[in-house]
């Protein structure tokens, strides 16, 4: 995204800062939030039965707390810097507009990252309890959230219908 917007004047076109552009600090926050869960996802997908993965998954709890704190901070910053009003959840245009600021976007992104990891952790633990892996479901959850959860739930349902494991669907 370009940090500058063209502004026409009587004699020339100049560039002015774009008020909705992400600052360097916001871009760094986005990178940190995005990268913070990478080791856990990679371990659950690549080495689901290793001790290192078990340890990383346990360490995800403090990570949730840290990211939750960042989320609250982004929300507070948005309330202070924005108009201070919550958008109506029944108005899609108001919600779209509310999420268009860099800080609200960071809050939304952090929300997605935390919840996707929480769901991924559940999928990983559920698959282990069932004596299998869930690599494809986990990969899909990481990149497309509900698609991975749906795949995992469908796999479980198919296993119950078949009276056993749905192992052939993944691994």
ZAMARGU-4260 file (C-alpha; in steps of 0.2 Angstrom, whole numbers, plus 5000, padded with zeros to 4 digits):
<rodrens>
0) 5000/5000/5000 | 5007/5017/4996 | 5009/5029/5011 | 5006/5044/5000 | 4991/5051/4990
5) 4991/5062/4975 | 4984/5079/4979 | 4980/5091/4964 | 4983/5109/4967 | 4981/5124/4955
10) 4998/5123/4948 | 5004/5105/4951 | 5001/5088/4958 | 5009/5085/4975 | 5009/5070/4987
15) 5003/5071/5004 | 5003/5057/5018 | 4988/5045/5017 | 4979/5046/5033 | 4973/5028/5032
20) 4990/5021/5027 | 4999/5009/5040 | 5013/5017/5050 | 5030/5008/5051 | 5025/5003/5069
25) 5008/4996/5063 | 5017/4986/5049 | 5029/4979/5062 | 5015/4975/5074 | 5007/4965/5059
30) 5023/4956/5056 | 5025/4951/5074 | 5007/4945/5077 | 5008/4935/5061 | 5025/4927/5065
35) 5021/4924/5083 | 5011/4908/5080 | 5022/4901/5066 | 5032/4889/5076 | 5017/4882/5084
40) 5008/4879/5067 | 5024/4872/5059 | 5026/4860/5073 | 5008/4854/5073 | 5008/4851/5055
45) 5026/4845/5052 | 5029/4835/5068 | 5012/4832/5076 | 5019/4818/5088 | 5035/4826/5094
50) 5039/4831/5111 | 5044/4848/5104 | 5027/4850/5097 | 5019/4846/5114 | 5030/4859/5122
55) 5026/4872/5109 | 5007/4869/5111 | 5008/4870/5130 | 5017/4887/5127 | 5003/4893/5116
60) 4993/4897/5132 | 5005/4912/5137 | 5005/4917/5118 | 4986/4918/5118 | 4987/4930/5134
65) 5000/4940/5125 | 4991/4942/5109 | 4975/4945/5119 | 4984/4959/5127 | 4989/4966/5110
70) 4971/4964/5104 | 4965/4975/5119 | 4978/4987/5116 | 4974/4989/5098 | 4955/4991/5102
75) 4959/5004/5116 | 4970/5014/5103 | 4956/5013/5090 | 4944/5020/5103 | 4956/5034/5108
80) 4961/5039/5090 | 4944/5035/5082 | 4927/5043/5086 | 4926/5033/5102 | 4910/5024/5096
85) 4907/5006/5093 | 4899/5003/5076 | 4882/4995/5075 | 4885/4976/5072 | 4869/4976/5062
90) 4875/4988/5049 | 4888/4980/5037 | 4894/4996/5030 | 4897/5003/5047 | 4907/4987/5051
95) 4917/4988/5035 | 4921/5007/5038 | 4926/5003/5056 | 4938/4990/5051 | 4946/5001/5038
100) 4958/5010/5050 | 4975/5003/5052 | 4973/5000/5071 | 4956/4992/5069 | 4963/4981/5055
105) 4977/4976/5067 | 4964/4972/5081 | 4954/4961/5068 | 4969/4952/5062 | 4975/4948/5079
110) 4958/4941/5083 | 4959/4930/5068 | 4977/4924/5072 | 4972/4920/5090 | 4956/4911/5086
115) 4963/4901/5072 | 4977/4895/5083 | 4965/4890/5097 | 4955/4880/5084 | 4971/4873/5077
120) 4977/4868/5094 | 4960/4859/5097 | 4961/4850/5080 | 4979/4844/5084 | 4973/4838/5102
125) 4958/4829/5095 | 4967/4821/5081 | 4980/4814/5093 | 4967/4808/5105 | 4960/4798/5090
130) 4977/4791/5086 | 4980/4800/5070 | 4987/4817/5063 | 4977/4831/5055 | 4990/4839/5044
135) 4978/4845/5030 | 4965/4851/5042 | 4978/4860/5052 | 4986/4868/5036 | 4968/4873/5030
140) 4964/4880/5047 | 4980/4890/5047 | 4977/4898/5030 | 4958/4897/5029 | 4951/4895/5046
145) 4934/4888/5045 | 4938/4877/5030 | 4951/4867/5040 | 4939/4865/5055 | 4925/4860/5043
150) 4937/4847/5035 | 4942/4840/5053 | 4924/4839/5058 | 4919/4830/5042 | 4933/4818/5044
155) 4927/4814/5062 | 4909/4812/5056 | 4914/4800/5042 | 4924/4790/5054 | 4909/4788/5065
160) 4898/4783/5050 | 4911/4770/5045 | 4912/4764/5062 | 4931/4767/5064 | 4944/4779/5058
165) 4943/4791/5043 | 4962/4790/5042 | 4961/4788/5023 | 4955/4806/5021 | 4972/4814/5027
170) 4989/4811/5033
</rodrens>
